[in-house]
Amino acid sequence: MEQLLRAFAEEPDFGNVMSGVRQGFREQLVSGLAGSAKAVMIAAAARELGRPVLVLAHNMFSAQKIAEDLNECLPDSALLYPAHELTVAEGALASPDLLSRRIDALSRLAVGYRGIVVAPYAGVRKLIPPPRVFAECKVELSVGQELPLEQLVRRLSEIGYERADRVERPGEMGVRGGIVDFYPLNEPLPYRVEWFDDEIDSIRTFDPADQRSVDKRTHVTIWPARETVADGKRLQSVALQVSDLLEQQLGKMTDRLARERLRETILHDVERLREQSSFTDIYKYIALLYPERATLFDYMPEDTLLVIDEPLRLIETARQMDRDEAEMIADMLAAGKMLPGTVLSKNADEVLHGKPFQTVYLSLFLRQVPHASPQNVVGFVCRQMQNFHGQMHVLKAEMERWTKSGTRVIVLASGRERADRVRRVLTDYQIPVPEIVDGNLQNGFELPSVRLAVITEGEVFSQRQRKVRKSDRKIENAERIKSYLELKPGDYVVHIHHGIGKFLGIGTLEVAGIHRDYLHIQYAGGDRLSVPIDQIDLVQKYVGADDKEPKLSKMGGADWQRAKSRARKSVQDIADDLIRLYAERQAAPGYAFSPDTPYQAEFEAMFPYEETPDQLRAIQEIKADMEKSRPMDRLLCGDVGYGKTEVAIRAAFKAAMDGKQVAVLVPTTILAQQHYETFRERFSGFPVTIHVLSRFRTRKEQQETIRGLAAGTVDIVIGTHRLLSKDVKFKDLGLLIVDEEQRFGVTHKEKLKMLKANVDVLTLTATPIPRTLHMSMLGVRDLSIIETPPENRFPVQTYVVEFSASLVREAIERELARGGQVYFLYNRV
């Protein structure tokens, strides 16, 4: 992307803006730039000026898009400061993900970050602790440091960490003897600190799933686990102020019920402030906790350049947020939940008219910005790139026009495979191949003044751009059984050699001068067994058929060995049946598919998202099975939306490239149509014929598909149980994909067995039936699991709050403004 930034920096209007910044102009207005051209200009300015830049967008969606483009232009240069846009829900609906990202941003700014910060307007209006207070909350720990354990525990509690028996989630801490566990919000793994007297003996990271140590560290920096942080002295002072304000307000009230309601609510808050306990409603007292009334502006260096994107839209958003907050405060005052005079944020006039930085307004159209007096007005001539929708003759005509005018054309493509595809397609259509750069923007643009045209790959082929996903820590197969390892004291466990015991907890013992973690298990007669943590595979959680407590085994006795012998005999009977069932299939010769071709790599590169680690593992396992001579029988488990269909599509492409037919069997006509559309989109541009067979098709269309399957002219067919009809014959079926097998009836499954004879079978499911899963767990059927959520797939967050009409209205308005959908469920018609 360096070439693009250099080319943009040559634009005379860009030089004009930079000159204005250097001359100290307080405000400048820039018009004409649209879409990604704005981000390119901001990136070029940040690089040329070498100063911090704060970019304000009107909402979170726009801020995310700008941040993505900036990080493409200048890798890892832009820091996104996310904020909840529901003013009414600010306290009650605190998203853990957004909170951790805000804490990370504030912690980096507090120690002198001088890069680009992108924030929605909601992020700069909200009151937060001053930078000095936030920086003082930082806790530094080093091996060999003298620090009493109790002092650290007290400090962690002050900065928002909550006590837990077992530390598994960010923001939790736990104490066990001379060990303190804590999970910082901005770290991928929790930490375990061990003391020897008052000296820190060791610092280690550990896996929250199995509690085993991962890596040794010599130092760790701990930042707060919540934004509203305060020490005991500050909380006590606020408790006194709130008590005084309450008495003053009660003296003015005449309604007895309202007085009692207010007294009860506020006194409860005062009590929690005195106890120094964390509670959701503490945000109501933010202005009393921090009289400085700091915002994100206070965290930015003095020489920051402020860039406001679409100022008129941002001002409109600011006014609406002021109205929403005023309504929310009025509702809470009426309900006796808040004291008059409560201040939660700065209003639009304070934020927009009291800006402490040089400001550049970016507006698509040249319009007057209210209360602004720009000293320099610059109008770029910039056109947003059209979408060619794969129409190469239109692109060819444009390329000829650009060539005649001497315009430099840059095509952005993500990755080598996609760049090669662009080059090959342009060559096939006899279009001169322009400069192809490895990169990705939301959209392209044309700058006639410097004869520059930027086209994204998505605009050429009308396909979505490939998103960049930052790699998370590697998830090993050992974590697949984490549900069995989530032990807490009192749980019953089974040791493979000693039998059933009661788990007492994890502790550290010194053996031969070496400190190690051990699982402590109690057996019958009070006997205790300490199992080294690295032998945890010998211990599993006890799972019984009912809720009865099991009988503890006796260490060294013969009862456990006899019980294992009886279990082996029962398993043998089941195994005999399973072996007979699958022996015929294992012995039957299958088709060994060829290794991946260059077309396979190109096809996979066209996937518009970054694959998750689990998807990549599943794809490799399936391909390895397909390339073997025995028929594949693999079960692919994964939650809805986790990418099972893409894995199946790649397997189907591999089969089609070898000249084999693929049948995709689904339980409903709607699902068949959805898969058909998905397959058609993914296979566009490749010579693969795809048909759908369901009752949505006319009799004539169905007959054409059936004839095509028999003749071999249809490569992939997607259908319901209609595929199992007697009149459906395949010329050369190589792969059968079954989606949600458990939703087919007994009759259909019998026909399915006949179809499976000696073809490769891939079964997709989110909820496998017990027998199918049991076979997979025993290894009779191969199993692949997708547990990693895809990019931007956040866990569903459910909030239980008191009904508020303003909260409902604001949530609906925000979602509709984002282009989303809303379902409102009510208990009466």
N, C-alpha and C positions, 0 to 999 in steps of 0.2 A: 504493500500500500504506500510505500515511500514515494514511488513514481507519481501517484495520484496527489499526494500532499504537495510535492514540489511543483507539479503543474498548476494546482490551485493557487499556490502562493505567488505565482506570476501574474495573477489577475490584477489589473490596475485598481479596481474598486477595493479589493482586499488590502492592497498597499495603502489606500486612502484611509481605511478603517484603522489599520495598525499605526499609521501616522497620527491619527486622532488620539489613540490610546497613549502613545508616547508623549504627545503634547499635553496630556493631562485633562482632556475633555471629560467632563463629568457624565454626560449622556450623549449617546449616538444612536441613530435610528437606521437600521439596515433592512431594506425591502428586496423582494424578488426571489429570495432563496426558498426552496421547498424541499421537504423530505430529507433525504440523506445529505443533500448539499449543505444544509445547516451544520450537520455534525462534522462534515469535512472541513468547513470553515473554522469551527470551534477548535478542532484538532490542530489545524495549521496555525491558528493564533496561539494556542497553548505552547506549541513547539517553538514558535518564533519569539514569543515574549519571555518564555521561561518563568511565568508567574502562575500562581494558583488561579483556577477558574471555577466559579460556581454557576451551574446552569439550572435555571428554574423553569419547570414545565407546569402546565395547568393541571395535569393529573398524573397518576402513577403509571398508566399505560404509556403515555407519551414519554415520560422520564425513562422508562425501561428501554424503549426503542432508541432514544438518543444515546443512552449508556452503551447499548449493544454496538451501535455504529462507531462510537468513540473508541471502544476497546478493539474494534477491527482496525481502525486507522492507527491507533497508538496502543499496542497490546498492553493490557493490565494497567492502563493509565487512568481509567475513570472509576470512581467509587460511587455506587448508587446508595443514596440515603432514602430508604423506603418509609412511607408513613401511612397510617390508617386514614382513609378518606372519609370514614363515617364519624363525623364530629360527635354525634350523639352517643356512639358506642366506644369512644376512645378508651374509657376505663374498663368497661365490661368485656369488650371483644378484642383483647390484646392478642394478636397472632404471634405465636412463639417464633415462627420463621422471620417475620418482619422485625420483631424485637431483637433477635440475635444479630440480624444484619445492621440494625441501627446501632446497637452496642459496638459492633465491630467498627463501623464508620466513625463513631464518636471517639473510640479509643485510639484510632489511628490519627484523627485530627488533633486530639489532645496532646499527642507527642510530636506534633509538627509536620503532619502530612501536607505536601505542597503540590499535589496533583490536581486532577479535575474531579469535582464533586457534582453529581446530578441529583436533583431532588424535586419532588412535586411541591406545589405551593403549600399543601397541608403540612409538609415537613419543616417549613421555616416560620410558620405562624405559631406553632406550639411552644409553650414554655418548657425549658429543660434546665437541668443543673448547669451552673456556670462552668466553663472549662477548668477553672482552678479546682473546684469541688470534685469534678469528675476525675481529674488527674491525681488528686490526693487519694482517691479510692483505689488506685492501683496498688497491688500487693506483689512484692518481689520475693521469691523464695530461691535459695541456693543450697546445695549440699554442703554441710559443715556450718551452716548459719545457726547462730544462737537465737532461738525463738520459742518461748513456751507454747505448747500445743493449744492450751486453753485460749491464749491470745489470738492465735490464727482462727480458731473456731468462732470466737466472738467477732472478729473482723469480717469473716466470711458472712456471718449472719447480718451484719450491718450493711453489707453491700449487696444483699438480696438473695443469698443462697439459702435454700430450704433444707431442713434436716430430713433424711430418708434412711430407712434400714439398709437399702441396697441402692447404690448410685447407678442409675441407668439412663437418665435424661439430663440434658443441659439445664443448669441452674440448681442441681441437687448437690448436697454434701452429706457425708456420713462419717461417723467416728466409731472406731473399734479398737479399744485399748490404746496403744501408741501409734495408731494409724489413722490418717485422715484422707478420705476420698472426696474429690470434688470434680464437677464437670463444667468447665467454662463454656459460655455460650458461643465463643468465637474459636473454639478448638474442635478438631475432628474426633478426639478421644478424651476420656476423663483421665485425671491424674490421681496417683496414690503416693502420699508422702508419709514416710516412716521416721519416727523419732528414736533417738537413744538419749534418755534423760531429756534435757532441753535443747539438744542439738539435732538438726535435721540429718538423718543417717542416709536416706536414699529418696530419690524422686523417680517415679516410673509412670508411664502411661499404661492403661489396661483396657481390655476389650469389655464394653458394658454387657455383652451378651453372656460371656462365660466367666467374667471377672478375672481372667488370667492376664498377667503382665505381658506387655508388648515390647516396650523399649525403655532403656534407662536414660534419664536426663540429668543434667547438672544444674539446670536453672528453669524456672517457669515464672511467667508474668500473669497475674490473675486480674481480670477486669470485672466490673460489676455485673450482676446477673439481672439487674433491672435498671431502668432509667432514673426513677425517683429514689435516689440514695441519700441517706443522711445519718449522721452519728447520733448517739443517744442524747447529747446536749441539745442539738438542734431540734430533735423530736419533742423533747420536754418543753422547750421554749414555745414551739408551735402549739402544743397541748394547752399551755397557759393562755396564749392569744385566742385560741378557739373558744376556750371557756369564757373569757371576758366578752368576746363578740356574741356568744350565745346569751349571756345574761343581759346584755344591752338589747338584743333583739326580742327576748322574752318580755322585757319591760314595755315594749311598744305594741305587743300583740294583745288583742281582746278576746279572740276566739279560743275557748278553753281546749277544745279537741286539737286544734292546730298547734297550740302551745305544747301540749303533751307529746304530740307526734314529733315535733321538731326537737324537743328536749331529749326524747328517747333516742332518736337517730344520732344526734350530734354528740351526746354524752357517750354513746357506744364508740364513736370515732375517737373521742378524747381518750377513752380508756385504752384503746389499741395504740394510740400514739404514745401514751405513757409507758405501755408495756414494750414499746419498740418492736411491735410485730408488723409484718407486711400484710397489707390488705388492699383490695382492688380500688376502693374509693379514696385512697390517699392522694390521687391526682387532683381532688377538689381543693387541696391545700397547697398546691404547687407554688402559688404566689407568696404564701406565708413562709414556706420552707426556703425559698430563694428570692428575697426581696429584689435582687438584681434584675429579675425577669429576663433571663438570657434566652436566646434562640440560637438556631444553627448559625446565624450571622456572626455570633460572638466566637464561634469555633474557627472561623476562617481567618487567615492572616490578613494584615492591614492592606497589603498590596494586591488583594484578590480582584480579579475582573469578574463582574457579575453579568451574566448573559441571560436575558429574559426571553423565552420563546413565546411567540404569539401573545404579546402583552394584553391585547383587548380581551382575548379569551380568558387569560389568567385573571384579569381584574373582575370579569364576570364570575369566575369561580370563587374568587376571594369574597365578593359581596354575598354570594349564596352561602358560603361557609359561615360568615358573620351572622346571617339570618338564622341558619340552622342552629348555631350555638346559642343564640339569644333565646330561641324557642325552647331548646333543651333546658337551659337554666331556668326559664320561667316555669316549665313543667316540674322541675325538681324543687323549686321554691314552693310551688303550690302543694306538692306532695310532702313537704316538710323534710326534704332530704339534703337541703343545702342552705347555707347562710347567705343573706343578701350581700352584694359586693364581691362575690366570688369571681376571680379572674383566672381563666384557664389558658388564654393565649393572647396574642397581640392582634388587634383588628387590622383590616386592610390598609387603612390610612397610615398606621404606625409602621407596617411592614414595607409598603410600597413607596411611601413618601419620605421615610427616614432611612433610606438605604445608605450604608456607610461606604459603599464602594463605587468605583467607576462602573458605569452601566452601558451595555450595548443591547438594544432592543432588536429582536429578529422578527420581522413580520412579512408574511407572504405579499400582502398588499400594502401600498403606501397610505397609511392612515395616521391621523393625529392620536398620540397616546395621551390620555387625560393626565393633567398635572405634570407633564414632562416637557422639558425645554431642551431638546437635543441641539448640541452645538455643531453637529455634523450629520447630514442626511445623505445616505449612499444607496443608490438603486442598482442592484445587480440585474443583468439580463441573463436569466437562467430558465431553461425549460426542463420540466420533469420528463424523463424518458418514457416513451410510449411502450406498451406491452405488445410484443409482436405475435404472441400466441402461437408460436411455431410456424408462422407464415414466412417462409424463407424468401419468397419473392419480394415481400415488403421490406424485409431486412436488407436484401441485396440492393434494392433501390436506394434505401437510406445510406448504405455503405458507399454506393457510387457517388451520392451527393456529397457526403463527407470527404471522400477522396478528392473530388474536384475542388472543394473549398480548402483543401489542405488541413482538414481537421484531424487531430490525433484521437484515435479511437482506442479505448481501454475496455476490455471485457473482463468482468470479475467472475471467477469460478473457484469453488471451494475444493481444493485437493487436486492431485495430479490426474486421477481418473476422469474427473469432470472436465478438467482443462483439455485433456486428450479428446474427450467426446466432442467438445465445442470445436476444437481444431478439425476433427475428422468430418463433422457435419458441414462446417463451412466449406471445407475442401470439396465435399461431394456436390454441393450446390454451386461450385465455382465462384465462391465469394472470397475475396482476398482476406487472408487470416490477419486480423489486427493484433495488437499487443494484448496478451492474455496474462492477467495478474491473479495470483492466489489471494482471494479475499472474498468478502461477503458484506453487502450493504442492503438496507431495506429496499432501496430503489436507486435507479441510475438517474443521470441528469446530463444536460448539455450546456456548456458555457461558450457561446459564440465569440466572446471577446478574446479568449485565448485559444480558440479553436480546439476545444476539448469536449469529447463525448464519452460518457461512462455508461456502460450497459451491464446489467447484472445477468447472470445465467438464467435466472428465473424469468426475466423479461424476454429472453430469446425463445425459451421452450415453454413458457407459461406453466412452470412448475415451481413449487415452493422452494425457497432457499434452504440450504442445509444449515441447521443451527449448530452453534458451537457449544459443547457441553464441557464444563471443567471436570476433569477426572476426579472422582472421589477415591477414597482409599479402596484398595482391592478387597473384594469379598471372597473369601476362600470357601471351599466346599464344606469345611468343618463347621461353618456357621449354619449350615442347613438344619442341624439338629439343635439349634439354640433353644427351642421351646422345651426340650427335655432337660436343659441345663439351667433353666431359670429356677434355681432352688432358693428357698428361704428357710430359716431355722424352724424346725418342727415338721418339715416335709419328710415323707418316707422315701427312701432310696433303695436301689438294688445294686449291690456290688457283685460283679460276675463270679468272684471266688467265695465270698462270705455270706451272700444272701441279703435279706431285707433288714434294714436298719433305719434309725432316725437321724436325719441331718441336723447337726448342732450349730454349724456355721463354719466360716473360714477364718483361720488364724495363722500367725507366723511363728514358726519354731526355729530355734538355732540347733543345727546338727553338725557336729565336727567344724564349728566355727562359721557355718554357712547359713544365712537366713533364707528360708523358703516358706511359701504359702502352702497350707495343708487344709483339706476338708476333714472336719471332725464328725465321725459317725458313731452313734451309740447302738449297741446290740443287746440282746437279752442278757439278764444277769448284771447289767451295768458295765459290761465290757465296752471299751472305746477303741476305735480304729482311726488313725490319722493317715489320710491318703494324700500324697504329694499332688499339687495342682496339675503337674504335667502328666499325671496318670488319670485325669478326669474321665478319659474314655472308658475306664473300667466301671464307672458309676453312672447309673441312669435313674431318672425320677420314676418312682413306683406308680404304675397306672393300674388300678383295680377295676373290676366289673361293677362294683357298687361303692357306696360311701363308707363301708365298714372299715375300721382300722385293721391293718394286717398284723399278723403275729410276727414279732421280731425273731430273726434267726439267732441261733446260738453259735458264737465263733468257735471253730474247731469241731463242731458236731457233724453228724452224717445226715441230718434232716435236709439240709440244702442240696446236697448231692443227690439224694433220692428224689427230691422235687424236680431237679433238673432232668433226671433220667425219665420221669413220667412225662414231662413236657416234650422231651425229644421224641418219645414214641408217638405222641399225639401229632406233632409236627410232621413226622414221617408219613402218617396216613394222608395228611393233606397234600404233602409233597408228591406222593404217588399219583394222586388224581391230577395234579397240575402238570406233572411230567408227561403223563399220557396225553393230556390236552395239547401241550405245546411241542412234544417231540416230533410229531409229523411236520409241523410248520418249520421247526429248526432244521430238519433233515431235507426239506424240499429245496431244490436249487432255485436261487433267485437271480436277479440281474444286477451285476456290479456296474454302477454308474461311473462314468469317466471323471477324472480329476477336474477341478474348476478350470474354465476357459477364460480368456481375457474378457469375453462378453459377460461372464458372471461377475467379474470385478467391476466392470462398467455399470452393470445393472445394480449392484449393491451400492455403488457410489452415488446412484441417483436417489437413494433414500434421503428424504429432506431433513432427517434428524440424526443426531449422534446416537449410535446404538448403546444400550446399557451393557454393563459387563455380563449380566446374566443372559442377555440376548446373544451376545457374541459367543458365549460358552455353549448355549443351546444350538446355535447354528453350526458350530464346529462338530458337536456330537452327532447331529443329524446327518451332516455331510459325510462324516466318517462311516456311519452306518450304511448310508446309501452306496458308498464305494466298496462295500463288502459284498461277497457273493451270496450270503444268506439273507433272506428277507428281513427288512427292518420292522420292528414292532415297538415304537417308542411313544410314551405318554408325555406330553408337554403341559405342565401345570403353570398357571400364572393368573394373577388377578385381572379383572376387567380393565382394559386400557393399558396393559403392561407390555404389549407388543408381540403377542403370540401370532397374530395374523401376518406380520412382516416376516417372521421366521418361516411360517408355512409358505409364503409367497416365494421366498428364496429357494426353498426346497422344490417348489413347483417349477421354477425357472430352470433349476439344474436338471430336472427330469425332462422338461421340454427341449432343452438344448441337446439331449441325447436321443431325441426323436421318440420319446415315450409319451403316452397320454397320461393326463392327471385328472382324477375325479375328486371333487371337493363336496363332501356330503354334509348338509346342514339340516337342522330340525324344522326350520320355519321358512316360509316364502319370503318374508321380510328380510331375514338374515341372508338368504340366498341373493336377493337383489343388492343388499349392502356389500356383500363380498364381491359380487359381479362388478359393481362400480369401482371398488378398491382395486381389484385385479386389473381392470381395464386401464385405470389411471397409472398404475405402476408399470404395466407392460407396454405403455404407449411408446412407439418408436422402435419396437422389436417385433419381428415377424412371427407372432404367436396368436393363434386364433382361439378366442375365448367365447364360450356360449353359456347360457343359463337355462336350466330345465326345471320349470315349476309351473304352477297353475296360472301364474301371471302371463305366461306365453300362450299364444293361440295354438290350436291343434296343428296348423300348418307349420308354425315356427318349431314346435316340438318335433314334428316328423323330420324337418330339415336337420335339426340337431342330432337326432337318432341316426339318420343316414350318414351324417358327417362323422359320428363316432365309429360307426362300422367301417367306413371307408378310410378313416385315419386323417380326414381333413380338419377335424376339430381337435386341437391340442389339449385344451383345458375345459372341462365342463363343471359347472357349479350347480348343484341341485338339491332338492329335498328328497324324501323317500321315493320320489318318482324315478330316481336313478336306479332303484332296486327292482324296477319292473322287469318282467321277462323279456319285453321287446327291446331293452337297452343292451346292446352288445358293443364291446370295445375291440378295436383292431389290435391294439398293443398297449394295454394298461400297465403303467410302470409304478405309479404312486397313488395311493388312496389317502386323502386327508379327511378325517372325521372330526367335525366340530361339535362339542358337547354330546358325546356318545350316550351319556346317561339319559338323554331326553328321547331316545328312540325306544320303541316298544320291543317286546320279546320276538314277535314275528319278524320285525325289521332286522333285529340282531342276527337271527338265523340266516336270513338272506345275506347279511353283511359278512358272515363267516365264509360263505361260498365265494363272495367277491374277493375276500382277502387271500384266497388260496396261496399264491406265491408272489404277491406284489408287496412292495414296501408300504407300510402303514404308519401314518403319523396321526395321533389322536390329540386334539386340543381340548382343554377343559380348565375351568376355574374352580369347579367343584366335582372332583372325581368320585365315582361311586365306590363304596368300600372295597368291593371285590377287585376292581381295576387297580385301585391304589395299593391294595394288599399285594397283588401280583407284582406291581412295580417295586414296592419296598423289598420284596423277597428276591428281586432280580430276575424274575421270569419275564417281565416286560421291562424294557429300559425306561428310565425316568429322567426328564430334564425339568428343572424348575426355574421360573423367572420370578425373582423376588424384588429386584431393584426397580423402583418406579422410574418412568421416563422423565426427561427434562420438563420442568414446569408442571409436573404432576404432583401437587402438594396433597398431603393427607386431608381428608374431609374434617373440618373443624365444626363441631356442634356446640352451640352456646345456649344455655338455659337462662333467660333473663325475664324480668318482670315486663308485662306487656306495656308497650309505649307506642302510641300511634305515630309520633314523630320519628321514632327509630325505624319503624316499618316503612314509612314513606321515604325517609332518606336512603335506606338500604335499597329500596326498589329504584329510586331515581338514579343512584350511583351505578347500579348494575345495568340499567337501560342506557345510561350515558356511555358505558363501557362497551355497549353492543352485545351484552349478555342476555340471558333469559332468567325469568323469575317464576317459581311455582309458589303460590300462596295457598297453604292448606289450612282450612278452618273447620272447627268441629261441628258446625251447623250449616245447613244449606241456606 
